[in-house]
């Protein structure tokens, strides 16, 4: 993750939560009160978020020490200790909720991604994410996908071209849309085309797209459509794919399967933070 963006993002999250201060903690404790806290996993999963803990507490007080027992991408069991932190109690309490929110969500994403990767059949197809992320959390969520063994699709509208149905209909077809993009952009930018029919795939191949995405196709349909795509073009399947049927899609030997549910509707991994003075 970009450390500058990481720090500025977490600072913004703290500012939202703290406002003018922690009314509860500041009424009970003083700056002299010192203690330690343990992060404990309350369910099985994949842990993700070491930098969030380290940078988060450092922003609040650089006297806080953090000692991890595991690394990102590590499998954790219910009841397992993740990290021990020591420092002023006020700062530990101020950082608790924001840091836990990020840890639980990121670890939940890493966990579901690991499950998706584990349900693949064969060793060719890879799992990737989408732009269906929580506003403000895209960097965190996409990093979590990689911790679960997945890959990142484009990060935004700025780093790759993806010509979708509305682009196609408004520009007069796939070939015309790709031509306009090629005339405008340089050779380092990849061009992906979303297809919904056999005719779309043929047009995308003719236009020499770098990536062809099969949208809402069955495994059987994708298997046949792949016969139309030359080896030099990367292929992607998306839409209607679940943990239950992902194995069938991977058996087609499509290059990538993109899954929106990795980030848009994931269940957080249950993690607690217990403080003792």
C-alpha positions in Angstrom: 0.0 0.0 0.0 1.1 3.6 -0.6 2.3 4.7 2.8 1.6 8.3 2.3 -2.0 7.6 1.3 -2.3 5.1 4.1 -1.3 7.7 6.7 -3.5 10.4 5.3 -6.5 8.1 5.0 -6.2 6.8 8.6 -5.8 10.4 9.8 -9.0 11.3 8.1 -10.8 8.3 9.7 -9.5 9.4 13.1 -10.6 13.0 12.6 -14.1 11.8 11.7 -14.3 9.6 14.8 -12.5 11.8 17.4 -13.8 15.2 16.4 -12.8 17.4 19.3 -11.7 14.5 21.5 -12.8 11.2 23.2 -15.3 12.4 25.9 -15.5 9.1 27.6 -11.8 8.1 27.9 -10.6 11.7 28.7 -13.1 11.8 31.6 -11.7 8.6 33.1 -8.0 8.5 32.3 -5.1 10.9 32.2 -2.1 11.1 29.9 0.0 9.3 32.6 -2.1 6.1 32.5 -0.2 3.4 30.7 -1.4 0.0 29.6 -1.4 -2.7 27.0 -3.9 -4.3 24.6 -4.2 -7.5 22.7 -5.8 -8.1 19.3 -7.5 -11.5 19.4 -9.1 -13.3 16.5 -12.6 -14.6 17.4 -13.1 -16.7 14.2 -11.0 -18.7 11.7 -9.8 -16.7 8.7 -7.0 -14.9 7.0 -5.4 -11.9 8.7 -4.7 -8.7 7.0 -3.8 -5.2 8.3 -0.4 -5.0 10.0 0.4 -1.6 8.5 -3.0 -0.3 9.6 -2.2 -1.1 13.3 1.4 0.2 13.1 0.7 3.4 11.3 -2.6 4.0 13.0 -1.2 4.0 16.6 1.9 5.8 15.5 -0.2 8.7 14.2 -1.8 9.0 17.7 1.4 8.5 19.7 4.8 7.4 18.6 5.4 6.0 22.1 3.0 3.2 21.4 4.8 -0.1 20.6 3.3 -2.8 18.4 4.4 -6.5 18.5 2.8 -8.8 16.0 2.7 -12.6 16.4 1.6 -13.1 12.8 2.0 -11.5 9.3 -0.4 -10.4 6.7 -1.9 -13.3 4.6 -1.5 -15.7 7.6 -4.2 -18.2 8.5 -5.6 -17.5 12.0 -7.7 -19.6 14.3 -10.4 -18.6 16.7 -8.8 -17.4 20.0 -5.4 -16.8 18.5 -3.5 -13.6 19.5 -2.6 -11.3 16.6 -0.7 -8.5 18.2 0.2 -6.8 21.5 0.4 -3.0 21.8 1.7 -1.0 24.7 1.4 2.7 25.4 -0.8 5.5 26.9 -4.3 4.2 27.6 -5.9 7.3 26.2 -4.3 6.8 22.8 -5.0 3.1 22.7 -8.7 3.7 23.3 -8.8 6.6 20.8 -7.4 4.3 18.0 -9.3 1.1 18.9 -12.5 1.5 16.9 -11.0 2.9 13.7 -8.2 0.3 13.6 -10.6 -2.6 14.4 -13.0 -1.5 11.7 -10.3 -1.6 9.1 -8.7 -4.9 10.4 -12.0 -6.7 10.4 -13.0 -5.6 7.0 -9.7 -6.2 5.4 -9.3 -9.7 7.1 -12.9 -10.5 5.9 -11.9 -9.7 2.3 -8.7 -11.7 2.6 -10.7 -14.6 4.0 -13.4 -14.8 1.3 -10.7 -14.3 -1.4 -8.8 -17.3 0.0 -12.0 -19.4 -0.2 -12.6 -18.3 -3.8 -9.1 -19.2 -4.8 -9.4 -22.5 -3.0 -12.6 -23.4 -5.0 -10.8 -23.0 -8.3 -10.2 -26.2 -10.3 -6.9 -26.5 -12.2 -4.0 -24.1 -11.9 -4.5 -21.7 -14.8 -7.4 -19.3 -13.9 -6.8 -16.5 -11.4 -9.2 -14.5 -9.2 -9.3 -10.7 -9.3 -11.4 -8.0 -7.8 -13.5 -5.2 -9.3 -14.1 -1.4 -8.7 -17.1 -2.4 -6.5 -15.4 -1.2 -3.4 -16.3 1.0 -0.4 -15.7 4.7 -1.2 -12.5 5.8 0.6 -11.4 2.2 1.3 -10.4 1.0 -2.2 -6.6 0.8 -1.5 -7.2 -1.1 1.7 -9.7 -3.5 0.2 -7.7 -4.2 -2.9 -4.6 -4.9 -0.8 -6.7 -7.4 1.2 -7.6 -9.2 -1.9 -3.9 -9.8 -2.7 -3.4 -11.1 0.9 -6.1 -13.7 0.2 -4.2 -14.9 -2.9 -6.2 -12.8 -5.5 -5.1 -10.2 -8.0 -6.1 -6.6 -8.6 -8.2 -5.4 -11.5 -7.8 -1.7 -12.4 -7.7 0.6 -9.4 -9.9 3.3 -11.1 -10.9 4.9 -14.3 -7.4 6.3 -14.7 -5.1 3.2 -15.0 -6.7 1.1 -17.7 -9.4 1.3 -20.4 -12.6 -0.8 -20.0 -15.1 -0.3 -22.8 -18.5 -1.3 -21.4 -22.0 -1.6 -22.9 -22.8 2.1 -22.6 -19.5 3.1 -24.2 -20.2 0.7 -27.1 -23.8 1.8 -27.8 -22.9 5.5 -27.5 -19.9 5.3 -29.8 -21.3 3.2 -32.6 -19.9 -0.2 -31.8 -16.9 -2.0 -30.4 -14.5 -1.4 -33.3 -15.2 2.3 -33.4 -14.8 2.6 -29.6 -11.5 0.8 -29.6 -10.2 2.8 -32.6 -10.9 6.1 -30.8 -9.1 4.9 -27.6 -6.1 3.8 -29.6 -5.9 7.1 -31.4 -6.0 9.0 -28.1 -3.8 6.9 -25.8 -0.3 5.5 -25.8 0.9 1.9 -26.1 1.3 1.4 -22.3 -2.5 1.5 -21.6 -4.3 -1.8 -21.8 -7.7 -1.9 -23.5 -10.4 -4.2 -22.2 -13.8 -4.8 -23.9 -16.9 -6.1 -22.2 -18.8 -8.5 -24.4 -22.3 -9.9 -24.2 -22.6 -12.0 -27.3 -20.7 -14.0 -29.9 -20.8 -11.0 -32.2 -19.3 -8.8 -29.5 -16.4 -11.2 -29.0 -15.7 -11.4 -32.8 -15.8 -7.6 -33.0 -13.4 -7.3 -30.0 -11.0 -9.7 -31.5 -11.1 -7.8 -34.8 -10.5 -4.6 -33.0 -7.4 -6.2 -31.3 -8.5 -5.6 -27.7 -5.9 -6.5 -25.1 -8.5 -8.1 -22.8 -11.9 -9.5 -23.6 -14.4 -9.9 -20.8 -17.3 -12.4 -21.0 -20.2 -10.8 -19.1 -22.9 -13.0 -17.6 -22.0 -16.0 -19.7 -22.4 -19.6 -18.5 -19.3 -21.9 -18.3 -20.5 -23.7 -21.3 -20.8 -20.5 -23.3 -17.4 -19.3 -22.3 -15.8 -22.6 -23.3 -17.1 -22.1 -26.8 -16.3 -18.3 -26.9 -12.7 -19.0 -25.9 -12.3 -20.8 -29.2 -12.8 -17.4 -31.0 -10.1 -15.6 -29.0 -6.4 -15.8 -30.1 -3.8 -16.7 -27.5 -2.4 -13.2 -27.3 -5.6 -11.8 -25.8 -6.3 -12.1 -22.1 -9.7 -13.3 -21.2 -11.9 -12.6 -18.2 -15.3 -13.9 -16.9 -17.6 -11.9 -14.7 -21.2 -11.8 -13.6 -23.3 -14.4 -11.8 -20.2 -16.2 -10.5 -20.4 -17.5 -6.9 -18.3 -19.6 -4.5 -20.4 -22.6 -5.5 -20.0 -22.4 -9.3 -16.6 -20.8 -9.6 -15.0 -24.3 -10.1 -17.0 -24.8 -13.3 -15.9 -21.4 -14.6 -12.3 -22.1 -13.9 -12.5 -25.4 -15.9 -13.1 -23.4 -19.0 -9.4 -22.1 -18.7 -10.5 -18.5 -18.8 -7.5 -16.4 -17.6 -9.3 -14.4 -14.9 -12.5 -14.4 -13.0 -13.5 -11.0 -11.5 -15.7 -11.1 -8.4 -17.5 -8.1 -7.1 -18.6 -9.8 -3.9 -15.0 -10.0 -2.6 -15.4 -6.3 -1.6 -19.0 -5.1 -1.9 -20.8 -7.5 0.4 -18.1 -9.3 2.5 -18.6 -10.4 6.1 -16.0 -8.9 8.4 -13.7 -11.2 10.3 -14.5 -11.0 14.1 -11.5 -9.5 15.9 -11.4 -8.0 19.4 -9.1 -5.6 21.2 -8.8 -6.0 25.0 -7.0 -3.4 27.1 -5.5 -3.8 30.6 -4.0 -1.1 32.7 
